[in-house]
Amino acid sequence: MARKKIADDEVLKFEIKTRVNAKKYKELEDLIGKTMSKDMSSLVRDILHKRPIKVYTHDHSLDMAMEELSALRAEIRAVGVNINQITRHFNTYPERGRKEFYAKIAFSQYIGLETKVEQLLSIITKLSRKWLSE
C-alpha cells in the first residue's frame, strides 16, 4: 500500500541544527522519557510548534493500594455472582422450605460482603487523604 501524499506546505524540507548545554539536554531527555515522543527531534518539533506535550507520571506508592483494590473488586464480584446464582435457584423452586434455605445462603453471602466493603472504604479514605492533601 502506498503512503498518503503530504501537502507541500507540510513537508519537512529544512534542517535546523542547534547545540544545548548538558543541563538542557538532560532536561529534554527526561522529558522524552515522560512523554510519548519517540525521539528528540519530534519533541523539539512539538515545542517549536507550541503543541501540547503530555507528561505521564507513575506514582509507585499507589501500587500496593491498586493491587488491594483490584483483589477486593474480584472478591466482591465473585460474591455478587454467587448471590445471583442463589437468587436463580431461589426463583426456580416454588417450595417454601427451599426458598428459605436459599434466602439464608444469600443472606450469609451478603453479610460476608460487609468486611470487604469496610476494607474498600478504608483504602479509599487513605487515598482521598493523600490526593486531597496535594
N, C-alpha and C positions, 0 to 999 in steps of 0.2 A: 504494500500500500504506500503510495507516495505521500510525502509530507505536504501539509497545507501551506500554500504560498503566503509569505508575510508581506505586508504592505511596505513600500519603500521607505516611508517615514518612520517605520517601527524597526527596521533592520539596524542592528548594532554594528555600524561600519567603523567608527572611530575608537581608537585605543587611547586610553589615558593612563599614564604611569605616574605614580607618586611614591613618596617614601614617608614612613612614620617612625617615631621612636619606639623603643622596646615596650614602654608602658602602654602606649596607644595600641600597638599590635597585640599585646596580651589582652587588652580590653576587648578588642574585636574578636579574637579567638574565643574568649569566654562567652561573648555574645553569640557566636556561631553555635557553640555547644548548647545554648539555652533556647535557640530558635530552630525553625525548620529549614533555615538556609543551608544549602548543600556545600557552598564554598564561600571564600572571602569575597570574590567578585560579585556574586549575587547579593550578598549582604551590603556591600558598599553601594551597589546599584540601587538597592531599596532605600538606603539612606539618602542618596543623591536625589532620587525621585520623590522623597518625602512620603514614602509608602509606610503604612503602619507596620511595626515589627512586633510580632507576638513573642513574648518571652514565657517559656514554660518552666515551672519550678515543681519540685517534688519534695514534700516535707516528710522526711523519713521518720519523724516522731509519730506520725499518724499511721504507720504501717501496722503496728500491733492492734490499734483500735479498729482499723479497717478489717483485719483478719477476724477479730472478735465479732464485729457487726455482721460479717459475712457468715460466720458459723451460726450466730443467733438467727439470722434470716433463714438459713437452711433448716434449722431445728423448728422454728415457728411454722415454716411452710410444711414440713413433714407432719406436724401435729394437725395443721389445717386439713391436709389430705386425709389423715386418719379420721378426723371428725366428719368430713364429707362422706367417707366410706361407711362410717357408723350410721350417719343420717340416712344413707341409701338403704341400709339394712332395716333401720327403724321404720321407714316408709314402706318397705316390702311386706312386712308381716302384719296382719291385722290383729293378732292376739295381744291382749293387754300385757301379759307376762313378758313376752319377748320385747315389746316396746319399752317396758320399764327397764329390762336388762340393758338394752342398747342405749337408753337415756342415761343410765348410771355410768356406763362406759364413756359416753361422750362427755358427761359432766366431769369425770375424773381427768380426762384428757384436757378439758378446758381449764380445770384448776391447775394442772401442770404448766399451763402457759403463764400463769401469774409470775413465777420465778424468772422465766425468760423475759417477760415484759419489764420486770424490775431491773434486770441486768441491762436491758436495752436502754431504759430511761437513765440509768446511772452513766452509761457510756456517753449518751447524747448530752447529758448535763455537763460532763467533763469537757467534751468537745465544744459545747457552746460557750463555756467559760473561757476556753483558750481562744476561740475565734472572736468572741466579742471583746476580749481584753486588748486585742491588737489595734 
